[in-house]
Amino acid sequence: MSNDTDLLVGAGLVLSAIAATAMLQPSPSRRPTRTGASVPRTGPHPRASVRAARRLNRAAGMLAASVLADSSVEHYRGSFKNKAMYTPLAVSALTLAMSAHGTADRRPWAHRLRDGSYLLAAATGLAGTGFHIYNVTKKVGGFSWQNLFYGAPLGAPMAILLSGLLGFCSERVRDTSRAQRPHVFGLPAARTIAAVSAAGLLGTSGEAGLLHFRGAFHNPFMAVPVTLPPIGAALLFNAAASAPDAAPDRRHEVTRAWMWLLAAMGFIGVGFHAYGVSRNMDGWRNWSQNILAGPPLPAPPSFTGLALAGLAALGLMREQADA
């Protein structure tokens, strides 16, 4: 297994080096044509697709940044006992770099290096979930409350999977010509992204609920991340299933407002976790120990990233009702 993990780590580090040194050029096959032929204008304007794609890049980047910080702290606490524990750091850093590049990119075609990086992130999330399940099951008692509380968090790797999936969706939206509606795997892009974001909110809320249950919900505010996100998920699922109406500017106003509430909740949660760190012995004066022992500071912004993805989906629905 050592050789396999060495190869996995090496692949992640090599791809990170490529991201730092490669010239980020778009795929020649996607460059706009210079012919005088008219293009059917049944789809959204390219700028609308690019705007939605850049919003998704920001959402993917927020999730990648959360994973990078959280896995750095948690795997450092585990002393990087397995060399594969370096992989999510390298891959999330690469995904964050690709998301920043996509956010700055205003061109209406997909980028092959970003595509590959996002797919790598999704694969890393799947592999990491397998590693974390193995970590829990190998302990005495297997799937017990004790091991779920203190073993490798089962839901944590799914954040980098969601980052990669949302980033990959952003490239599909960006690559939409004016002759077609935005789609992902043949499905309407906005509704698919809304459903993915809703499922992510439910999973992240479940992970928060497990860890806050471990903390006995000693602070009433600990109930917030297990109540508000499921409501937001239900609103997004409703938006994904709803039929287009005749007033696109007034569609899903409650859902949009709820996503902004969840985005703010993610940042406010960092403040609550910082307060939780300060309540440990010696508070922030003993930060090097208390950050490892206290509530994870980088975890709450995952809600912000998913809320931003939901807002991107709602914005695309407003641009094109059947997206």
C-alpha positions in Angstrom: 0.0 0.0 0.0 2.9 2.3 0.6 3.8 2.3 -3.1 0.3 3.1 -4.1 0.0 6.0 -1.7 3.4 7.3 -2.9 2.1 7.3 -6.4 -1.1 9.0 -5.4 0.8 11.8 -3.5 3.2 12.2 -6.4 0.4 12.6 -8.9 -1.2 15.3 -6.8 2.1 17.2 -6.4 2.9 16.9 -10.1 -0.5 18.3 -11.1 0.0 21.2 -8.6 3.3 22.0 -10.2 1.7 22.0 -13.6 -0.9 24.4 -12.4 1.7 26.8 -11.2 3.9 26.7 -14.3 1.8 25.9 -17.3 0.6 28.5 -19.7 -3.2 28.5 -19.2 -4.4 28.6 -22.8 -7.9 27.7 -23.9 -8.7 24.8 -26.1 -8.2 25.8 -29.8 -11.2 23.8 -30.8 -13.4 26.1 -28.7 -12.2 29.4 -30.1 -14.9 31.5 -31.7 -15.2 31.2 -35.5 -14.6 34.2 -37.8 -17.0 33.1 -40.5 -19.8 35.3 -41.5 -22.5 32.6 -41.0 -25.3 33.6 -38.7 -25.7 31.8 -35.4 -29.2 30.8 -34.2 -29.9 32.8 -31.0 -32.2 30.4 -29.2 -30.0 30.0 -26.1 -28.7 32.5 -23.6 -26.2 35.2 -24.5 -22.6 34.0 -24.0 -22.1 36.7 -21.3 -24.9 35.3 -19.2 -23.4 31.8 -19.4 -19.9 33.1 -18.5 -21.4 35.1 -15.6 -23.1 32.0 -14.2 -19.9 30.0 -14.8 -17.7 32.5 -12.9 -20.2 32.4 -10.0 -19.8 28.6 -9.9 -16.0 29.0 -10.0 -16.2 31.2 -6.9 -18.4 28.6 -5.2 -16.0 25.8 -6.1 -13.1 27.9 -4.9 -14.8 28.6 -1.5 -15.3 24.9 -1.0 -11.7 24.1 -2.0 -10.3 26.8 0.3 -12.4 25.3 3.2 -11.0 21.8 2.4 -7.4 23.0 2.1 -7.5 24.7 5.5 -9.6 22.0 7.3 -7.6 19.0 5.9 -4.3 20.8 6.8 -5.3 21.1 10.4 -7.0 17.7 10.8 -4.3 15.8 9.0 -1.6 17.6 10.9 -3.3 16.5 14.0 -3.1 13.0 12.7 0.6 13.5 12.1 0.2 12.7 8.4 0.5 9.1 9.5 -0.4 7.9 6.0 1.3 9.7 3.1 -2.0 9.8 1.2 -3.1 12.4 3.8 -1.0 14.9 1.8 -3.2 14.4 -1.3 -6.2 16.5 -0.4 -3.9 19.4 0.4 -2.3 19.3 -3.0 -5.5 18.7 -4.9 -7.5 21.3 -3.0 -4.7 23.9 -3.6 -4.8 23.0 -7.3 -8.6 23.3 -7.4 -8.4 26.7 -5.6 -5.9 27.9 -8.2 -8.1 26.7 -11.1 -11.2 28.3 -9.6 -9.4 31.6 -9.2 -8.3 31.3 -12.9 -11.9 30.5 -13.9 -13.3 33.4 -11.9 -10.9 35.8 -13.8 -11.6 34.2 -17.2 -14.3 36.0 -19.2 -14.0 33.8 -22.3 -17.0 31.7 -23.4 -15.4 28.3 -23.8 -14.2 25.5 -21.5 -10.6 25.1 -20.4 -9.0 21.7 -20.6 -6.7 22.1 -17.6 -9.5 23.4 -15.4 -11.7 20.4 -16.5 -8.9 17.9 -15.6 -8.3 19.6 -12.2 -12.0 19.5 -11.3 -12.3 15.9 -12.3 -9.2 15.1 -10.2 -10.8 16.9 -7.2 -14.0 14.8 -7.6 -12.0 11.6 -7.8 -10.0 12.6 -4.7 -13.2 13.1 -2.8 -14.5 9.7 -3.7 -11.1 8.1 -2.8 -11.0 10.1 0.5 -14.4 8.9 1.5 -13.2 5.3 1.1 -10.1 6.0 3.2 -12.3 7.6 6.0 -14.8 4.7 6.0 -11.9 2.3 6.3 -10.5 4.4 9.2 -13.7 4.1 11.1 -14.4 0.4 10.4 -10.9 -0.7 11.4 -11.4 0.6 14.9 -12.7 -1.6 17.6 -16.5 -1.5 17.4 -16.7 -0.5 13.8 -19.6 1.9 13.1 -20.2 2.9 16.7 -21.1 6.4 18.0 -17.6 6.6 19.6 -15.8 5.9 16.3 -18.1 8.2 14.3 -17.5 11.0 16.8 -13.7 10.6 17.0 -12.7 8.7 13.8 -12.0 10.3 10.4 -15.1 12.4 9.5 -17.0 10.5 6.9 -18.5 13.6 5.2 -15.4 15.7 5.1 -14.0 14.4 1.7 -17.3 15.0 0.1 -16.5 18.7 0.2 -13.7 18.4 -2.3 -15.9 16.1 -4.4 -18.6 18.8 -4.5 -15.9 21.5 -5.3 -14.8 19.4 -8.3 -18.3 18.6 -9.4 -19.4 22.3 -9.2 -16.3 23.4 -11.0 -16.8 20.8 -13.8 -20.4 22.1 -14.1 -19.1 25.6 -14.4 -17.1 24.6 -17.5 -20.1 23.0 -19.1 -22.2 26.2 -18.5 -19.4 28.4 -19.8 -19.1 26.2 -23.0 -22.8 26.8 -24.0 -23.3 28.3 -27.4 -26.1 30.7 -28.1 -27.8 27.9 -30.1 -28.5 25.7 -27.1 -29.6 25.9 -23.5 -27.0 25.3 -20.7 -26.9 21.6 -19.9 -24.9 19.2 -17.8 -24.8 15.5 -18.9 -27.9 16.3 -21.0 -29.8 17.8 -18.1 -30.8 21.4 -17.6 -27.7 23.0 -16.0 -29.4 25.4 -13.6 -31.8 22.8 -12.2 -29.0 20.1 -12.0 -26.7 22.5 -10.1 -29.5 23.5 -7.8 -30.2 19.8 -6.9 -26.5 19.1 -6.4 -26.2 22.2 -4.1 -29.3 21.1 -2.2 -27.9 17.6 -1.7 -24.6 19.1 -0.6 -26.4 21.3 2.0 -28.1 18.3 3.4 -24.9 16.3 3.7 -22.9 19.2 5.2 -25.7 19.8 7.7 -25.7 16.1 8.7 -22.0 16.2 9.3 -22.4 19.4 11.4 -25.3 17.7 13.3 -23.1 14.7 14.2 -20.3 16.8 15.6 -22.6 19.2 17.4 -24.4 16.3 18.9 -21.0 15.2 20.2 -20.8 18.6 21.8 -24.2 18.0 23.3 -25.6 21.2 21.6 -24.4 23.1 24.7 -24.8 26.4 22.9 -28.3 27.0 21.4 -26.6 28.5 18.3 -25.3 25.0 17.5 -28.8 24.2 16.3 -28.5 26.7 13.5 -26.4 24.7 11.0 -28.8 21.7 11.4 -32.0 23.7 10.9 -31.4 26.5 8.3 -29.5 24.5 5.6 -32.2 21.7 5.3 -34.8 24.4 4.7 -32.5 25.9 2.1 -32.1 22.5 0.5 -35.9 22.0 0.3 -36.2 25.4 -1.3 -33.5 24.6 -3.9 -35.1 21.2 -4.6 -38.4 23.0 -5.2 -36.7 25.4 -7.5 -35.1 22.6 -9.4 -38.5 20.8 -9.8 -40.5 24.0 -10.6 -41.8 24.8 -14.1 -40.8 28.0 -15.8 -43.2 30.9 -15.3 -43.9 34.2 -17.0 -42.2 36.4 -14.5 -38.5 35.4 -14.4 -37.4 38.4 -12.5 -39.6 37.5 -9.5 -38.9 33.8 -9.5 -37.6 32.1 -6.3 -37.1 35.3 -4.4 -37.5 33.5 -1.0 -34.9 30.8 -2.1 -32.5 33.5 -3.2 -32.8 35.4 0.1 -32.3 32.1 2.0 -29.1 31.4 0.1 -27.7 34.7 1.1 -28.7 33.9 4.7 -26.8 30.6 4.4 -23.8 32.3 2.8 -23.6 34.8 5.8 -24.1 31.9 8.2 -21.0 30.2 6.9 -18.8 33.3 7.8 -20.6 33.9 11.1 -19.9 30.3 12.0 -16.2 30.9 11.8 -16.7 33.5 14.5 -18.6 31.1 16.7 -15.9 28.5 16.3 -13.2 31.0 17.1 -15.2 31.7 20.3 -15.2 28.0 21.0 -11.4 27.9 20.6 -11.1 30.8 23.1 -13.1 28.9 25.7 -10.4 26.2 26.0 -7.6 26.4 28.6 -5.5 29.6 27.9 -7.6 30.4 24.9 -5.8 31.9 22.0 -2.6 32.3 24.0 -2.4 28.5 23.6 -3.6 28.6 20.0 -1.3 25.9 18.6 -3.0 23.3 20.8 -6.5 24.8 21.0 -7.0 25.1 17.3 -6.4 21.4 17.0 -8.6 20.6 20.0 -11.4 23.2 19.5 -14.1 23.4 16.8 -12.7 23.5 13.3 -12.4 27.1 12.1 -12.5 26.3 8.3 -15.6 24.1 8.4 -18.5 26.6 8.3 -17.5 28.3 5.0 -18.5 25.1 3.3 -22.1 26.3 3.7 -21.1 29.6 2.0 -19.7 27.8 -1.0 -22.8 25.7 -1.4 -25.0 28.7 -1.0 -23.0 30.6 -3.7 -23.6 27.6 -6.0 -27.3 27.8 -5.3 -27.3 31.5 -6.1 -25.5 30.8 -9.4 -28.1 28.2 -10.3 -31.0 30.6 -9.5 -29.3 33.4 -11.5 -29.0 31.1 -14.5 -32.7 30.2 -14.2 -33.5 33.9 -14.2 -31.4 34.4 -17.4 -33.1 31.5 -19.1 -36.3 30.0 -17.7 -35.7 26.4 -19.0 -32.1 26.1 -18.0 
